[in-house]
Amino acid sequence: MPEPSLTSLSEFRELVVTTDAFGPERKAVKYRFLAPDEVRPDAKFPLVLFLHGAGERGNDNRKQLLYLPDTLSQIPNRKRYPCFAVAPQCPQNMKWVDVPWDEEASPPQPAASGPMKMVLAILDEVLHTWPIDPTRIYLTGLSMGGFGAWDLAMRRPKQFAAVAPLCGGGDELQAALLKDVPIWAVHGEMDAAVPVNRSRRMIKAIENAGGKPKYTELPGVGHNCWSKAYAPDFGLLDWMFEQRRAGV
């Protein structure tokens, strides 16, 4: 398995939040946090919340820095996309959303999973602590994290200025909650891990509710659509950082 770059490991500092996400007793949970090169009291910056895939689960607080965190930590991209970024890590053998990844539809999820409760605690802590622009909070995730991005967006549809779920799926019965949220989903046409219909059906459900999501299906690409989607020249990151939430 690839390792996070030394740059991402040094630029994403290790922080701790105390939460009861995994039981009645509150416990300290580590996560990774990136700050802009210069944080000034008179300036606010966007926030990117990244949810990793199944292969990055664990408790080392480092594997989740692969892919998008690595991209955001590189010097040219720190200048191109100055932002705060958060990368929590899902514990081993747990999921952001408790659904099978290879089935054609997600059952309703009335309650957030323990890992998702942890994400919400981290998000609320970061928003309370740092000078973040409330009109520019962005959510994205890949594979298992794509499922997480769909789920979290439906739990807080008024919080995110843009959502970019990659090769994931969500509860189509709740998709109408996202009709006013800027969304760009990406999926590989030949994905053998998560059926491409999961993204197609979520996009169709949002469109049926009156939304106008963006969707890119990559011809001939398997499960790993994120290497293309998170590359700066693909356009998704530029699009994401251009979005602003109105009425805040």
C-alpha positions in Angstrom: 0.0 0.0 0.0 1.3 3.5 -0.8 2.5 5.7 2.1 1.5 9.4 2.6 4.2 11.8 1.5 6.6 13.4 4.0 5.1 16.7 3.0 1.6 15.7 4.0 2.8 14.1 7.2 4.6 17.4 8.2 2.0 19.8 7.0 -1.1 18.1 8.4 -0.7 18.5 12.2 -2.1 16.1 14.7 -5.0 17.4 16.7 -7.4 15.8 19.2 -11.1 16.1 19.9 -13.0 14.6 22.8 -16.2 12.8 21.9 -18.7 10.2 23.0 -19.1 9.0 19.4 -18.1 5.4 20.3 -19.9 4.9 23.6 -21.2 6.6 26.7 -17.8 7.8 27.9 -16.1 10.6 26.2 -12.6 9.8 24.8 -9.9 11.6 23.0 -9.7 10.9 19.2 -6.8 12.0 17.0 -7.3 13.6 13.5 -5.2 15.5 11.0 -5.5 19.2 10.3 -4.0 21.5 7.7 -3.8 25.3 8.1 -3.0 27.9 5.4 0.5 29.2 5.2 -0.5 32.4 7.0 -3.5 32.6 9.3 -4.4 36.2 10.1 -7.1 37.5 12.4 -8.6 39.7 9.7 -9.0 36.8 7.1 -11.2 33.7 6.9 -10.4 30.7 4.8 -12.4 27.8 3.2 -12.5 24.4 4.9 -12.2 21.1 3.1 -13.4 18.0 4.9 -12.0 14.8 3.4 -13.3 11.3 4.1 -10.9 8.5 3.1 -11.6 5.0 1.7 -11.7 1.6 3.3 -7.9 0.9 2.8 -7.0 3.9 5.0 -8.9 2.8 8.1 -6.9 2.2 11.4 -5.6 4.1 14.3 -2.2 5.3 13.1 -3.6 8.8 12.2 -1.5 8.9 9.0 -2.9 6.5 6.3 -5.8 8.9 5.6 -3.3 11.5 4.3 -3.1 9.7 1.0 -4.6 11.2 -2.2 -6.4 14.5 -1.6 -4.5 15.5 1.6 -1.3 14.7 -0.2 -2.4 17.0 -3.1 -3.5 19.9 -0.8 -0.2 19.7 1.2 2.1 20.3 -1.8 3.5 23.8 -2.1 2.0 24.7 -5.5 -1.4 23.7 -4.3 -1.1 25.4 -1.0 -0.7 28.6 -2.9 -3.4 27.7 -5.4 -5.9 26.5 -2.8 -5.2 28.2 0.5 -7.5 26.5 3.0 -8.0 24.7 6.2 -8.4 20.9 5.7 -9.5 18.1 8.0 -8.8 14.4 7.5 -10.3 12.2 10.2 -9.6 8.4 10.3 -12.2 5.8 10.5 -11.3 2.9 13.0 -10.5 -0.5 11.5 -13.5 -2.7 10.7 -15.9 0.2 10.9 -17.5 2.3 8.2 -18.5 6.0 7.7 -22.0 4.6 6.8 -23.1 1.1 7.8 -24.2 -0.1 4.3 -22.9 -2.7 1.9 -20.7 -1.1 -0.8 -21.5 -3.6 -3.6 -25.3 -3.5 -3.6 -27.6 -1.5 -5.8 -29.2 0.7 -3.2 -28.6 2.0 0.4 -31.1 1.3 3.2 -32.2 4.3 5.1 -29.8 5.5 7.8 -31.8 7.2 10.6 -28.8 7.5 12.9 -25.2 8.4 12.2 -22.6 5.7 12.7 -20.0 6.1 15.4 -17.4 7.2 12.9 -19.8 9.7 11.4 -20.6 11.1 14.9 -16.8 11.5 15.3 -16.6 13.4 12.1 -19.4 15.7 13.2 -17.6 16.4 16.5 -14.4 17.2 14.7 -16.2 19.4 12.2 -18.0 21.4 15.0 -14.7 21.8 16.9 -12.8 23.1 13.9 -15.6 25.5 13.0 -15.6 26.8 16.5 -11.9 27.2 16.8 -10.5 28.5 13.5 -11.2 31.5 11.3 -13.2 29.5 8.7 -15.4 31.2 6.0 -18.9 29.7 6.7 -19.8 30.3 3.1 -17.0 28.0 1.9 -17.2 24.7 3.6 -16.5 21.8 1.2 -17.1 18.1 1.6 -15.5 15.3 -0.4 -14.7 11.6 0.0 -13.7 8.6 -2.1 -15.1 5.0 -2.1 -16.2 4.3 1.5 -15.7 8.1 1.9 -17.9 8.7 -1.1 -20.7 6.9 0.8 -19.8 9.1 3.8 -19.9 12.3 1.8 -23.4 11.5 0.5 -24.6 10.6 4.0 -23.1 13.6 5.7 -24.4 16.0 3.0 -27.9 14.7 3.6 -27.5 15.1 7.3 -26.4 18.7 7.0 -27.6 19.9 3.6 -27.4 23.6 4.6 -23.8 23.5 5.8 -21.8 22.7 2.7 -21.0 25.0 -0.2 -20.0 22.1 -2.4 -20.0 18.3 -2.1 -17.8 16.0 -4.3 -18.6 12.3 -3.7 -16.3 9.9 -5.6 -17.3 6.3 -6.5 -19.8 6.1 -3.6 -23.5 5.9 -3.2 -26.3 7.2 -1.0 -29.9 6.9 0.1 -31.9 7.9 -3.0 -35.1 8.4 -0.9 -33.3 11.3 0.8 -31.7 12.7 -2.3 -34.2 15.6 -2.5 -32.4 17.1 0.5 -29.5 17.9 -1.9 -31.4 19.6 -4.7 -30.0 23.0 -3.8 -26.5 21.8 -3.0 -23.7 22.2 -5.6 -22.6 18.6 -6.3 -20.0 17.1 -8.6 -19.9 13.3 -8.4 -17.3 11.2 -10.2 -17.3 7.4 -10.9 -15.4 5.0 -13.1 -17.4 3.3 -15.8 -15.8 -0.1 -15.1 -15.8 0.1 -11.2 -16.0 -3.5 -9.9 -16.0 -2.5 -6.2 -18.9 0.0 -6.1 -21.5 -0.3 -8.9 -21.5 2.7 -11.1 -25.2 2.7 -10.9 -24.9 4.0 -7.3 -23.7 7.4 -8.6 -26.0 7.4 -11.6 -29.1 6.8 -9.4 -28.2 9.4 -6.9 -27.7 12.0 -9.6 -31.0 11.0 -11.2 -32.8 11.2 -7.9 -31.5 14.7 -7.3 -32.4 15.8 -10.8 -35.9 14.4 -10.3 -36.2 16.6 -7.2 -35.2 19.7 -9.3 -31.5 19.8 -8.6 -28.7 20.3 -11.1 -25.8 18.2 -10.0 -22.7 17.7 -12.1 -21.7 14.1 -12.9 -18.6 12.7 -14.6 -18.3 9.1 -15.6 -14.8 8.1 -16.6 -14.8 5.7 -19.6 -12.7 2.5 -19.1 -11.8 3.5 -15.5 -12.2 1.1 -12.6 -12.6 1.8 -8.9 -9.8 4.3 -8.7 -11.4 7.4 -10.2 -9.9 9.6 -7.5 -6.4 9.8 -9.0 -7.9 11.6 -12.0 -10.6 13.5 -10.1 -8.3 15.1 -7.5 -5.7 16.1 -10.0 -5.7 19.9 -10.2 -6.0 19.8 -14.0 -9.2 17.8 -13.9 -11.2 20.8 -12.8 -13.0 19.4 -9.7 -10.9 21.3 -7.2 -11.1 24.6 -9.0 -14.9 24.1 -9.2 -15.1 23.3 -5.5 -13.1 26.3 -4.4 -15.3 28.6 -6.6 -18.5 27.6 -4.8 -20.0 29.8 -2.1 -23.1 29.2 0.0 -25.6 32.0 -0.2 -27.6 33.4 2.7 -25.0 32.9 5.5 
